[in-house]
Amino acid sequence: MSDVKNLIMNKNGLVSMTLAKILLQLKVGDKIPTFSELSEETSVARGTLQNAMKLLTQTQAITLESRGHMGTFLMQKNMKTLLEFANITSLVGVMPLPYSKHYEGLATGIISAMENEYDIPVNMAYMRGARKRLSLLIEARYDFALVSKLAFLDSVDQGADIRIVKEFGPKSYLSNHVIVLNDQNAKGIEDGMRIGIDNDSIDQTNLTYHVTKDHKVKYINLNYNQILNKLKSGEIDAAVWNEDEIRESYPGIRYIQIEGIDENDTIAVIVARNSATELCNLLTQLINVDTVLSIQHLVAHGKMIPRY
């Protein structure tokens, strides 16, 4: 057990954990809240807060400077020690299964970009369905999630208390969603068609409703990984799918482009809980968008071996 772990086992240490999370949100040079303000925010007695702050200074997690009536200012902070006090000792994210080179590149880019000088290990779980990923993020099973901007906006509209930490731009999540068709001669969605739909996928569900809104069709509920097999066997007539996967793995399947949509379904975003401000700030600091996109490009074009 580290020295910091030992220190936070007592009362002052537990309050130091709370203070560390607050101080992680401040920049060097910022004025720190007064003990009265901290007491009101945390519902902890001023004396206990003073002892906890003293513990942070004694362990050199922070250096403070008092400027009389102007207040006390944060002059230095040891991020590694502060993170230990805040009990942030690892980061765990969740993203789609890397079944295309596009996703392989994104996973490799994020893992590589998040390697850090604070010795915080970063682990990634892989899971189909943005609805499931966001649900587990909200339940605090994961620290961050990778989804499309479309899925994020839909979730926020439903009341999810999450925020975008990093946004990677158009075509970063995937190249396009398309309509895949069983009939090689079909020109698009027609009345009477059986349409595969995966309700765990926010993007696929929303785009399916978009492309079928002017037609009378029958929706067939399927898991995402069943859809192409059901299409090839003729059990469904059409579905919305990821163009990257079609081009790479299913070149014989007919598909057409989707008209009249914006690019939010192609934009990758990393999201976190609004309440986890210290985690959001850390993720913002660790992840460089240009680094991630550069690595994604190299992997997608076979110039770098995927690592995730």
N, C-alpha and C positions, 0 to 999 in steps of 0.2 A: 504494500500500500504506500502511495507517495506521501510526502510530508503534507501537501495540501489536503489530500484525502483525510489524513489524521486530524488536521486542523478543523475541517468543516463538520466533524462529528459532534462538536459541542455547540452550545447556543450561539456564541459569538460567531462561530464558523458558519452556521446555517444562515445567520443574518448577513454575513460576508458574501454568501452565495447570491443573495438577493441584491446586495449592493454591486457585486461584480457584474450582474446582468444589466444594471442601470448604467454603470461606468463604461461597459462595452459599447453603449450607444453614443458615448461622447467622443469628440475629437480632442487631441492634445491641444491645449490652449483654451478649451471651453471652461466656462464657469460651472462648478458643480452645484447641485441644489443644496440649500441650507439644510441643517438637521431638522428644522421645523417642517420644511417642505417634504423631506424624506420620510419623516414620521407620519405625516398626513397621507402620503402615498402608500406607505407600507404597513401602517397601523402597528409600528414597532416603537417602543419608547426611545427618546433621544439618547439616553445614556447607553443603551444597548447598541444603538446605531454608531455612536462615537467609538465604543470599544471595537465594533466590527470594522469600522474604517481604519482604526489604528492597526488592526491585524493586517489589513491590506497594505498599509504603508510599511509596516515592519517586515513583511515578506517581500517587499520591493515589487509588489504587483502594480503599484502606482506611486507616483511622486506628486505631492500637492504643494501649492504655494499660497499662503494666506496674504491677501492684499488689503487688510483692514476692512474698512466699511465697504470696499468694492466686492468683497467676498473671497472665496477660495477657488483656485483654478487648478485644473489638471495639467501638469507639466510633462509627465511621462507616464506611459503605461506599458507594462510587460504583457503583451497579448497572450503569450503561452500560459503565464501564471494566472492571469485573469480568467482565461477560458477554463483552466482547471478549477478555480474557485466557483465559476458559474456552472460547473459540472457538465461542460460541453467537452466530452472526451472522444467523441466519434460523431460522424455524420452518416446518415443512412437515407438514400434517396430511392425513388421508384420511377421507372420509365417503361416504355413499350418494349416487348420482346424484340431484340435486334435481328429481325428476319429479312431485312434488306441492307444493302451496303450503305444506304443513306442513314439508317438507324445505327448500324455498326460504327460508322464514322462519328455520329453524334455521341454515342456512348463512350467511345475512345476519347473524343475531344473533351467531354465533361470530366471524365476520370483524370485525364492528364492535366487539365487546367486546374483541378482542385487539389493536386499534390501541393503540400504547403510546408512552410518553415515552422509551423506550430506542432508538427508531429501528430496531427489529428487524422486518424485513418478515415477514409471515405469508402463506403460500401454502397453498391447499387443492387437493387432487386429489380426483376424484370417481370412485367405483368401486362397482359392484354386488357384493354377496356379502361378508358379514362375515368369512367364513373367509379369503378372500383379503386383506382389509384387515388383519386381525390377523396373518396370516402375514408380510406385508410390514412391519408394525410391529415384530414380533419380530426380523426380519432387519435392523432399523435403517434401512430404506429411508424410513421416515417417523418423525417425532418423536411424533406422537399420532394416535389414530384415534377416530372417532365410531362407536359401535355401540349396540345395545340392551343393557340390563343382562342379559337372558337370554343373549345371545351371549357377553358377558363371562364370566358364571358358567360356561357350558358350556366355554369355552376354558380357564379356570382349572382346572376339573375334569379337563381333558385334560393339565394340567401347564404351561400357559403362565405365564411369570414376568412378569405384568403387574399393574397396579393401576388402580383408578378414581381419576382426578384431580378430576373434577367430575361430579355427578349432577344431572339436571334435573327429575326427578319424573315421575309418571304422565302419560300422554298427550303427553309432550314429543317422543318419537321418532315416534309415529304414534297415531292415535285408537284403532284396533283392528285386529287381524287377523280375517278372516272366511273362511267357506267359500263359494267361488263355485261355481255349479252350471250345467251345460249344460241340464238339463231344468227348465223353468219350474215343473213340478209336483212336483219332488223335494223331500222333506222334510228330507233330510240325506244323510249317507254311507250307502251300502247295499252289501251283498255283491256282488261282481262288478264293481264300478266300477273304471274306469281313473283313477288319481289322478296329477296332475302334481306332480313334486317336483324342486326345485333343490338339489342337494347343496352348492353353494357358499354357500347361505344357511342359516346356523345356525338362525335363527328359523323359517324356512319348513319346514325339514326336521324340526325337533323338534315343531312344532305339527302338521305332517302326520301324524307317527307318533302323536301324541296323539289326533287326531280319528278315526283309522282303527284304533285298537288293538283294538276289539271287532268288526272286520269283516274278511272275506277280500277283499282288493282287489289290484289290479295296479298297481305303481308305474311311472310313465313318467318317465324322467330327461329333464329339459328345462332349458334356460337360462331364467332368470326372465322375460326379455322375450319368450319364446315362448309362455308358458303361456296367456295370455288368447286369443291367436289359435288355439291348439290347442283351447281350450275352445269357442270360437265355431264352429269348423269341425267339432266333434263328435269330434275325435280323442282327447280326454280327457273324462271326465264331471264331474270336480270338482278343486278345488285350494284351497290356503290362499293368501289374498291380502291386500293392504293396503287397508283400507276407504276411506281417504282418496282413493286413486287411482280406485277404483270410483266413488265419488260424483262426483268431478270430471270424469273422462274416459270412463267407461263406464256411464252411468246405466241402460242397458237390461239389464245382467247381473243375474241373480238371485243373491242371497247371503243367508246366514244367519249369526247370531252363533255364536262358539265358546264352549261351556260348559266350566266346570271348570278354568279357568286363572287364574294370578295376573296381575299387571300388569307383570311384568318385561319382557315383549316390547314394551311401550309406553314404557318409561323410557329416555331417551337418556343415555348416559354417554360422557365423554371418558376414554380410557385411554392409559397410557404404560408403558414398560418399567420394571420395578422397579429395574433397575440404573442408570437415568438419573435419579438423585435430584435433581440440580440442575435438570433439565428439568421434572420433576414440580413442584418448588417454584415455578419460574417460571410454569408454566401455571396453578397454583393462584392465584398472585398476579394474573395478567393477566385471568382469566376470571371475570366476575361473573354468577352464575346468573340473578338478577333482570333484569339488562340483556338477556341473551340471550332469556329468555322473553318479555319485553316487546316486543322487536323481532320475534320470531317471531309474536306475536299480531297486531301491526300489519300484517305482510306477509300473513299468512294471511287477514286480513279486508280486504285491498285498500287499506289506509290508508298503506302505505309500499311503494316500489318495491324489489323484490329487488336485492341487490348482492352478488355473489359471484364 
